[in-house]
Amino acid sequence: MTVLLISALFLSAAVSYAWFARQEMRRASAEEFASVSRGLAVIACREVSGWIASDGGDSDSRHERLYSGEPLGMDYGEFLVSVTITPLDDKIPINGLFLPDGVTMKNEYAYPWNQILGALGVKNASVILDFMDADHDARSGSREDEIFANRPVSDLSELLWLPEMTRGTLYSGVSSDVAMDGFFTVYGGSGININMAPAPVIAALDPGIGSDVAEAVAVFRLNNEIKNAEDLGSVAGFSSTAITRLKNVLNYKSDFFLVRLTIEHRTVARNFEAIVKRGGNGCEIINWRE
């Protein structure tokens, strides 16, 4: 009986050790894959950045193979990298609301700012401007506070410091399908790429546009690239007056791009996302998520 008990004890210990060893091997293998895939993702993202930097076309739209949404494959030995690239600058750049003085709001954005914030029920939208502008002087009917950033925001979530803002006002899907993140972005340069902007954003830009004309732009883009004001003028209902009023904020190319990467090795895969900014000397990665 004693021998049987000892044998059972040894057998149980051996099984436990084998299970522990397998778990450790799996953990080590997962950590190794995570480390290798992360390095490959960075390498691939830099290569993709080179593609974006060398794209000298007149527009950035879904009509280009690079931005079509179809995955682009890259091989690194036993690893397969799948990449999709999406031009951004598709919404109103919240850090581009002001003139170079950092205080005066651009005329082109005054109408959409008031329309959008009013529709969202924000009672004092000027407080948000005071939170972000470069000075410490309150606008009429607004206020300044020591917690105010008085600088460009790095993420829309910074606006939650304001009691006037709620998560429901800021983020779509919290209490409504319509919120600030559907109209404003921190990943925007000097204007809005009309090839990528959603119809509600286009509709809010000018009183002469509206939802019908915005939908006409969306339909037109399905078969046409919009490379300039002449192309935009071909859209039914998009008046030359609206184009003239918005000429300083309507763009046809993008400064920011969303790069999604999937690293695959045999039966395992890992996903990464990067925001890439295109500049005069190439591209830089400004945000990274795994």
ZICOR-V433916 format. One line per field, one symbol per residue. ss: DSSP state (~ for helix, > for strand, _ for the rest). phi: phi as a letter, one per 40 degrees, with the letter a starting at -180 (. if undefined). burial: # if it has 24 or more other C-alpha atoms within 12 Angstrom, else .. Layout:
ss=???
phi=???
burial=???
//
This chain:
ss=_~~~~~~~~~~~~~~~~~~~~~~~~~~~~~~~~~~~~~~~~~~~~~~~~~~~~___________~~~____>>>>>__>>>>>>>>>____>>~~~_>______>_~~~~~~~~~~~~~______~~~~~~~_______________________~~~~~~_____~~~~_________~~~_>>______>>_____~~~~~~_____~~~~~~~~~~~~~~_____~~~~~______~~~~~~____>>____>>>>>>>>>>__>>>>>>>>>>>>__>>>>>>>>_
phi=.cccccccccccccccccccccccccccccccccccccccccccccccdccccccbccabacccdcbcgccbcbbbgcbbbbbbbbcbfcbccccbcbcdcgbcccdcccccdcccccccgccbcccccccbccbbbccdgbabaccccfadccacccccccccbbccccbcgcbacbacccbbaccaccabcccbccdccccccaccbgcccccccccdccbbcbbacccccccdgccccccccbdcbcbbbbcbacbbbbbbafbbaabbbbbbbcbcbhbbcbaabb
burial=................................##..##.###.######.###.#...######.##....#.#....####################....#.##.##########..#.#.############........#...######..#.##..#.####.###......#################################..######.##..######.##..#..##..##.###.#################....#########....###.....
//
